[in-house]
Amino acid sequence: MKVNYLFEQKGDLELKVTTFYGLEEVLAKELHRLGGKNIEPFTRGVSVTGDLGFVYKANLCLHTALKVIIPIGSFIAANDDELYQQVGTIEWERFLNTDQSFMIESVLNTELYNHSLFVSQKIKDAIADRFRRIQGKRPSVDLIRPDLRIYARVYNDEVSLYIDSSGEPLYKRGYRAEQNLAPLKEVLAAGLVSLSGWEPHQLLIDGMCGSGTIAIEAALLANKIPPGYFRQDFGFMRWQNFDEQLYDTILENALNRISNREVEIIGNEIDAFTVKKAVANVGHAKVEDVVKIQHGDFFDIQPTRKGGALIINPPYGERLPVHEITGLYKEIGNKLKKDFSGFNAWIITSNPEAIKAIGLRSSRKIKIYNGSLECRFLKYEMYQGSKRDQYTQPKE
Ligand SMILES: C[S@@+](CC[C@H](N)C(=O)[O-])C[C@H]1O[C@@H](n2cnc3c(N)ncnc32)[C@H](O)[C@@H]1O
């Protein structure tokens, strides 16, 4: 097996950046803007090449990435003995010393093993036993904040190993101390804002904002605030080759690019307790100047501008009777027709019956996953007046 001992390597690295299903193209565009090379989307991720500085920048600045991982080698293993044996041939002492800690996370797409924990355990044993054999002691395992996070993917009998540069997944931004019952992951919220095509000079309303994630992520995007700014920790910071000076320079450059654009984003929420959480989160993210959280019913909103974008993530109705949830979505459709002309309205939901109840024709329908829930992100273009009026009215 050819192993990529990346801590000793200079120059470009081959990276895989993972994301949610449906956000691959958005992520590819972000990587392009960030200066990545050889960008190629695949399902739930994008391949890209870049140097160590790019790894730092990607973790710090990408809005729609979950993890930045670096392949170190792959091999065929027909059973757990072969897996153990192959992993033990890698010179792990070139990645890690015995005073450090590590952990394994495995994802399986195979019939060879039933449990990812079993595979992780085998890989851990192979690494620990190799250290014992060669150095007489072994690094410890730390499942919370390891020095080296190893990511294993098993596809049939092919095992691919990666080093995870991110540490905790990148949706854990660090600004959201307060959560409501069903918050969107920050990465998904950023993806929805990007997919919506909203431009920062337009008004953006989230009519059912919960803990405020969509509004906050829109503010970060609009003013180019690096979403990693709020985190104290990335996995690469504990690598043996961590270049703190390089990281500081990259952070400084990213902070210098923050703009002071005037942006108007409104997050509206009916539940008073949840409103308090959203306000706190907006404060933690330091975007109070552009995000206004208001307490009220979506159905009472009267937009202050003639057009813009509306993004809503209404309840999906898993805990409600069918007629209640279809009733809610029917009212949403009526509200859009009545008060949101000139807006591009976007709704994300996992509920197909609810979609029918909206009673409007969507102009785009994007398949996307919210956790394990298959959803549709639907666009409704609310013309001023009816579409027919636009054509039948006399030309100016
Ligand atoms: C699925 S949650 C939204 C989660 C949000 N995107 C987040 O990341 O936290 C739906 C939210 O809609 C709110 N809601 C339900 N009906 C509403 C209404 N008529 N007006 C305003 N908010 C409403 C609920 O209180 C709940 O917080």
The ligand as a Tripos MOL2 file, in Angstrom:
@<TRIPOS>MOLECULE
LIG
   27    29     1     0     0
SMALL
NO_CHARGES

@<TRIPOS>ATOM
      1 C1        -38.6420   23.5530   12.3000 C.3       1 LIG1
      2 S1        -38.5980   24.9030   13.3880 S.3       1 LIG1
      3 C2        -37.4450   26.0230   12.6090 C.3       1 LIG1
      4 C3        -36.0440   25.7550   13.0390 C.3       1 LIG1
      5 C4        -35.0630   26.8050   12.6010 C.3       1 LIG1
      6 N1        -34.8450   26.7790   11.1720 N.3       1 LIG1
      7 C5        -33.7560   26.6660   13.3720 C.2       1 LIG1
      8 O1        -32.7170   26.3990   12.7390 O.co2     1 LIG1
      9 O2        -33.7730   26.7650   14.5880 O.co2     1 LIG1
     10 C6        -40.1220   25.6970   13.0550 C.3       1 LIG1
     11 C7        -40.3550   26.9400   13.8570 C.3       1 LIG1
     12 O3        -41.5160   27.5810   13.3630 O.3       1 LIG1
     13 C8        -42.1520   28.2100   14.4460 C.3       1 LIG1
     14 N2        -43.5400   28.5190   14.0290 N.ar      1 LIG1
     15 C9        -44.5730   27.6500   13.8530 C.ar      1 LIG1
     16 N3        -45.6620   28.3250   13.4270 N.ar      1 LIG1
     17 C10       -45.3360   29.6310   13.3160 C.ar      1 LIG1
     18 C11       -46.0260   30.8000   12.9150 C.ar      1 LIG1
     19 N4        -47.2980   30.7710   12.5540 N.pl3     1 LIG1
     20 N5        -45.3460   31.9740   12.9150 N.ar      1 LIG1
     21 C12       -44.0350   32.0360   13.2710 C.ar      1 LIG1
     22 N6        -43.3340   30.9540   13.6820 N.ar      1 LIG1
     23 C13       -43.9680   29.7610   13.6970 C.ar      1 LIG1
     24 C14       -42.0280   27.2090   15.5590 C.3       1 LIG1
     25 O4        -42.2120   27.8040   16.8350 O.3       1 LIG1
     26 C15       -40.6020   26.6790   15.3290 C.3       1 LIG1
     27 O5        -39.6750   27.4050   16.1070 O.3       1 LIG1
@<TRIPOS>BOND
     1     1     2 1
     2     2     3 1
     3     2    10 1
     4     3     4 1
     5     4     5 1
     6     5     6 1
     7     5     7 1
     8     7     8 2
     9     7     9 1
    10    10    11 1
    11    11    12 1
    12    11    26 1
    13    12    13 1
    14    13    14 1
    15    13    24 1
    16    14    15 ar
    17    14    23 ar
    18    15    16 ar
    19    16    17 ar
    20    17    18 ar
    21    17    23 ar
    22    18    19 1
    23    18    20 ar
    24    20    21 ar
    25    21    22 ar
    26    22    23 ar
    27    24    25 1
    28    24    26 1
    29    26    27 1
@<TRIPOS>SUBSTRUCTURE
     1 LIG1         1 GROUP 0 **** ****
